[in-house]
């Protein structure tokens, strides 16, 4: 469905190049509180504007607890999570799951349909074929990839909305929510902050960020880094929007002068090659998280084409040559 540009939000960038999100210092330290920790296997950063430090500390603790709860429910790395139960029972039986996990998996399948499989949480069926951990880097053979790729197909995820059950049709299949669950967790964090009476905040987990309200009456400033250089090239003034970035520089290794990164095209089983980085702005972080990965896999042309069809979604793509591509709703200065 075409975008309704009259209802769409807009943002201005002073200068935009390749993308990596960072939080710039707040305009005033008075009434601005910050917290950093590690949750869900990534760096969590929170900034809130409040006149009450005790309230801010209480809100931070509530957010951390909620994100840990989500990790204990949705991680495929921990043995006793519901996602692990789904994977362990692939081809055997359906697993009853909590409503929020069902919501995330339902959303993932929706994005899979929207992108014709460019986004597919059953990519986790290929776990172990590639290894990006330092000192253990591994490029699999084409035959290995082809064999394991037979298990990757979002259409083999059976969802029963009435029973809240998830079933993977074939043994050996697995799902991984690394490209969507973190976004959902950031949204939940923002909701918790609002419940605690904090309306002006930023929550950032890895490459996913929710910018809510204002910083002393003005939009929050968000910095952008080039995917190939350690320097600030741009900044945004943003409010009430979610931002997610996916890049080939997050987890990668170079072998025989070829860069191999962790964003695997679930249709081929090999790293997607069309872009260096993709940043998506969307109404919620679960959406921006999933779409940043999906558009990265689709590549600049198809990725921008899809973004332009979605209400409230904008995209900035740095293609494989380093050229910046932007959707029409973005105004540059």
C-alpha positions as CSV (number, residue, x, y, z in Angstrom):
1,X,0.0,0.0,0.0
2,X,1.5,3.4,-0.9
3,X,2.6,5.7,1.8
4,X,0.4,8.5,3.0
5,X,3.0,11.2,3.1
6,X,0.7,13.7,4.8
7,X,0.5,11.4,7.8
8,X,4.2,10.4,7.7
9,X,6.7,11.8,10.1
10,X,9.8,13.5,8.7
11,X,13.3,14.1,9.9
12,X,16.3,16.2,8.9
13,X,19.9,15.1,8.7
14,X,22.7,17.7,8.6
15,X,24.8,15.2,6.7
16,X,24.3,11.5,6.1
17,X,26.8,8.9,5.2
18,X,27.2,5.2,6.3
19,X,25.5,4.3,9.5
20,X,26.1,3.3,13.0
21,X,23.9,4.8,15.7
22,X,25.4,6.5,18.7
23,X,23.9,8.7,21.4
24,X,25.3,12.2,21.4
25,X,25.6,14.1,24.7
26,X,22.4,15.7,26.0
27,X,22.1,19.4,25.7
28,X,22.0,19.8,29.4
29,X,23.1,17.5,32.2
30,X,20.5,18.9,34.5
31,X,17.7,16.3,34.9
32,X,19.2,13.9,32.4
33,X,20.2,10.5,33.7
34,X,22.1,7.7,31.9
35,X,22.6,4.0,32.5
36,X,24.6,1.3,30.7
37,X,24.6,-2.4,31.1
38,X,24.7,-5.6,29.1
39,X,21.5,-7.5,28.4
40,X,20.4,-9.9,25.7
41,X,24.0,-10.3,24.7
42,X,24.4,-6.7,23.7
43,X,25.1,-3.2,25.2
44,X,22.1,-1.5,26.6
45,X,22.1,2.2,26.9
46,X,19.3,4.3,28.4
47,X,18.9,8.1,28.7
48,X,16.0,9.7,30.5
49,X,14.9,13.2,31.2
50,X,13.5,13.4,34.7
51,X,13.6,15.7,37.7
52,X,13.7,12.7,40.0
53,X,16.9,10.6,40.1
54,X,15.2,8.0,42.3
55,X,12.5,7.6,39.7
56,X,15.0,7.3,37.0
57,X,17.0,4.6,38.9
58,X,13.8,2.6,39.6
59,X,12.8,2.8,35.9
60,X,16.3,1.6,34.8
61,X,16.0,-1.4,37.1
62,X,12.5,-2.2,35.7
63,X,13.8,-2.0,32.2
64,X,16.7,-4.3,32.9
65,X,14.5,-6.8,34.6
66,X,12.1,-6.9,31.7
67,X,14.8,-7.3,29.1
68,X,16.3,-10.2,31.1
69,X,12.8,-11.8,31.2
70,X,12.5,-11.5,27.5
71,X,15.9,-13.0,27.0
72,X,15.0,-15.9,29.3
73,X,11.9,-16.5,27.1
74,X,13.2,-15.8,23.6
75,X,16.9,-16.8,23.5
76,X,17.8,-19.8,21.3
77,X,21.1,-20.0,23.2
78,X,19.7,-20.9,26.6
79,X,18.5,-24.4,27.2
80,X,15.2,-23.8,29.0
81,X,13.7,-21.0,27.0
82,X,10.5,-21.4,25.0
83,X,12.4,-20.9,21.7
84,X,14.7,-23.7,22.6
85,X,11.7,-25.8,23.4
86,X,10.3,-25.0,19.9
87,X,13.6,-26.0,18.3
88,X,14.0,-29.2,20.3
89,X,10.5,-30.3,19.3
90,X,10.9,-29.6,15.6
91,X,9.1,-32.2,13.6
92,X,7.7,-33.7,16.8
93,X,5.0,-31.5,18.4
94,X,3.7,-28.0,18.7
95,X,4.8,-26.0,21.7
96,X,2.6,-23.6,23.7
97,X,4.3,-20.3,24.1
98,X,3.6,-17.0,26.0
99,X,1.5,-14.4,24.1
100,X,4.4,-11.9,23.6
101,X,6.6,-14.6,22.1
102,X,3.8,-15.7,19.8
103,X,3.4,-12.0,18.8
104,X,7.1,-11.7,17.9
105,X,7.1,-14.9,15.8
106,X,3.9,-13.9,14.1
107,X,5.5,-10.6,13.2
108,X,8.6,-12.4,11.9
109,X,6.5,-14.6,9.6
110,X,4.6,-11.5,8.4
111,X,7.9,-9.8,7.4
112,X,9.0,-13.1,5.7
113,X,5.9,-13.0,3.6
114,X,6.3,-9.3,2.9
115,X,9.9,-9.9,1.7
116,X,9.5,-13.2,-0.1
117,X,11.8,-14.9,2.4
118,X,14.6,-12.3,2.5
119,X,13.8,-12.3,6.2
120,X,13.4,-15.7,7.7
121,X,13.9,-16.7,11.3
122,X,14.4,-20.3,10.3
123,X,17.9,-19.2,9.1
124,X,18.9,-20.6,12.5
125,X,18.6,-24.1,11.0
126,X,22.0,-23.3,9.5
127,X,23.6,-22.7,12.8
128,X,27.2,-24.1,12.9
129,X,27.7,-24.1,9.1
130,X,29.2,-20.6,9.3
131,X,31.5,-19.6,12.2
132,X,32.2,-15.9,12.8
133,X,33.8,-16.2,16.2
134,X,37.4,-14.9,16.5
135,X,39.9,-17.7,15.9
136,X,37.3,-20.1,14.6
137,X,36.3,-18.4,11.4
138,X,34.9,-20.8,8.9
139,X,33.7,-20.6,5.3
140,X,31.6,-23.7,4.4
141,X,31.5,-25.5,1.1
142,X,28.7,-24.8,-1.3
143,X,27.5,-28.4,-0.8
144,X,27.3,-27.9,3.0
145,X,25.3,-24.8,2.5
146,X,23.0,-26.4,0.0
147,X,22.3,-29.3,2.2
148,X,21.5,-27.3,5.3
149,X,19.5,-24.7,3.3
150,X,16.8,-27.4,2.8
151,X,15.8,-26.8,6.4
152,X,15.3,-23.0,5.9
153,X,11.7,-22.1,5.1
154,X,9.5,-19.8,7.1
155,X,6.5,-21.5,5.4
156,X,7.2,-24.5,7.6
157,X,6.4,-22.6,10.7
158,X,2.9,-23.5,11.8
159,X,1.2,-21.0,14.1
160,X,-2.1,-21.7,15.9
161,X,-3.5,-18.3,17.0
162,X,-6.2,-19.9,19.1
163,X,-3.9,-22.2,21.1
164,X,-0.8,-19.9,21.0
165,X,1.3,-22.8,19.7
166,X,4.3,-22.9,17.4
167,X,5.4,-25.9,15.4
168,X,8.3,-26.5,13.1
169,X,7.3,-29.1,10.5
170,X,10.7,-30.9,10.1
171,X,13.3,-32.3,12.4
172,X,16.5,-30.2,12.3
173,X,14.7,-27.0,11.8
174,X,15.3,-24.1,14.2
175,X,14.3,-20.5,14.7
176,X,16.5,-17.6,15.9
177,X,15.0,-14.2,16.9
178,X,18.2,-12.2,16.9
179,X,16.9,-9.9,14.2
180,X,13.6,-9.0,15.8
181,X,13.4,-9.9,19.6
182,X,15.8,-7.1,20.5
183,X,13.6,-4.6,18.8
184,X,10.6,-5.9,20.7
185,X,12.5,-5.6,24.0
186,X,13.4,-2.0,23.2
187,X,9.7,-1.2,22.6
188,X,8.8,-2.9,25.9
189,X,11.5,-0.9,27.7
190,X,10.0,2.4,26.4
191,X,6.6,1.3,27.5
192,X,7.9,0.6,31.0
193,X,9.6,4.0,31.2
194,X,6.3,5.7,30.2
195,X,4.5,3.6,32.9
196,X,7.1,4.9,35.4
197,X,6.1,8.5,34.4
198,X,9.1,9.1,32.1
199,X,8.0,10.4,28.7
200,X,11.4,11.7,27.4
201,X,13.9,8.9,26.8
202,X,16.2,7.0,24.6
203,X,16.6,3.2,24.8
204,X,19.4,1.7,22.7
205,X,20.2,-2.0,22.5
206,X,23.0,-2.7,20.0
207,X,21.9,-1.3,16.6
208,X,18.3,-0.8,17.8
209,X,17.0,2.4,19.3
210,X,13.8,4.1,20.4
211,X,13.8,7.9,20.6
212,X,10.9,9.1,22.7
213,X,9.8,12.7,23.5
214,X,12.3,15.5,23.7
215,X,15.6,16.6,25.1
216,X,14.9,19.9,26.9
217,X,12.2,20.8,24.4
218,X,14.2,19.8,21.3
219,X,14.6,16.6,19.3
220,X,17.2,14.2,20.6
221,X,20.4,14.2,18.7
222,X,21.6,10.9,17.3
223,X,25.0,10.4,15.7
224,X,25.9,8.4,12.6
225,X,29.2,6.7,11.8
226,X,30.5,5.5,8.5
227,X,30.6,1.7,8.3
228,X,34.2,1.7,7.3
229,X,35.6,4.5,9.5
230,X,35.6,5.3,13.2
231,X,34.4,8.9,13.0
232,X,31.2,10.8,13.3
233,X,29.9,11.9,9.9
234,X,26.3,13.0,10.7
235,X,23.7,13.6,13.3
236,X,19.9,13.5,13.4
237,X,17.3,15.5,15.4
238,X,14.7,12.8,16.1
239,X,11.6,12.3,18.3
240,X,9.0,9.5,18.7
241,X,10.6,7.1,16.2
242,X,12.5,3.9,16.2
243,X,15.8,3.5,14.4
244,X,17.7,0.2,13.6
245,X,20.9,-0.3,11.7
246,X,22.2,-3.5,10.2
247,X,25.8,-3.6,8.8
248,X,28.4,-5.9,7.4
249,X,30.9,-4.6,10.0
250,X,29.1,-6.0,13.1
251,X,30.4,-9.6,12.9
252,X,32.8,-10.5,10.1
253,X,36.1,-11.9,9.0
254,X,38.2,-11.6,5.9
255,X,39.6,-14.6,4.2
256,X,41.5,-14.6,0.8
257,X,40.7,-10.9,0.6
258,X,36.9,-11.6,0.8
259,X,34.8,-10.1,3.6
260,X,32.3,-12.6,5.1
261,X,29.7,-11.1,7.4
262,X,27.0,-12.6,9.6
263,X,23.9,-11.3,7.7
264,X,23.1,-14.4,5.8
265,X,20.7,-14.3,2.9
266,X,18.3,-17.1,3.9
267,X,17.5,-17.8,0.3
268,X,21.1,-18.6,-0.7
269,X,22.8,-19.5,2.6
270,X,25.6,-17.0,2.0
271,X,26.2,-13.4,3.2
272,X,24.1,-10.8,1.4
273,X,26.2,-8.7,-0.9
274,X,24.2,-5.6,-1.9
275,X,25.0,-3.2,1.0
276,X,27.4,-2.1,3.6
277,X,24.7,-0.9,6.0
278,X,21.0,-0.2,6.2
279,X,19.2,2.0,8.6
280,X,15.5,1.9,8.9
281,X,13.2,4.4,10.7
282,X,9.8,3.0,11.7
283,X,6.9,3.6,14.1
284,X,8.1,0.8,16.4
285,X,11.4,-0.9,17.1
286,X,10.3,-4.5,16.4
287,X,9.5,-3.3,12.9
288,X,12.7,-1.3,12.3
289,X,14.8,-4.2,13.7
290,X,13.3,-6.8,11.3
291,X,13.2,-4.5,8.3
292,X,16.8,-3.3,8.6
293,X,17.9,-6.9,8.2
294,X,15.3,-7.6,5.5
295,X,16.3,-4.6,3.4
296,X,20.0,-5.4,3.8
297,X,19.3,-8.8,2.3
298,X,17.1,-7.4,-0.4
299,X,19.7,-4.9,-1.5
300,X,19.4,-1.2,-2.3
301,X,17.0,-1.3,-5.2
302,X,14.4,-3.8,-3.9
303,X,15.0,-2.6,-0.3
304,X,14.1,1.0,-1.1
305,X,11.2,-0.1,-3.3
306,X,9.8,-2.0,-0.3
307,X,10.4,0.9,2.2
308,X,8.6,3.3,-0.1
309,X,5.5,1.1,0.0
310,X,5.2,1.0,3.8
311,X,3.5,3.6,5.8
312,X,5.8,5.3,8.4
313,X,8.9,3.6,7.1
314,X,12.0,5.3,5.8
315,X,15.4,3.8,4.8
316,X,19.0,4.9,4.3
317,X,21.2,2.4,2.5
318,X,24.9,2.5,1.9
319,X,25.4,0.1,-1.0
320,X,28.3,-2.1,-1.7
321,X,30.2,0.6,-3.5
322,X,29.8,3.0,-0.6
323,X,27.1,5.1,-2.3
324,X,24.3,6.4,-0.1
325,X,20.7,5.7,-1.2
326,X,17.7,7.2,0.6
327,X,14.0,7.0,0.5
328,X,11.9,10.0,-0.5
329,X,10.6,10.9,2.9
330,X,14.1,11.9,4.1
331,X,15.0,15.6,3.8
332,X,18.7,16.4,3.6
333,X,20.5,19.6,4.5
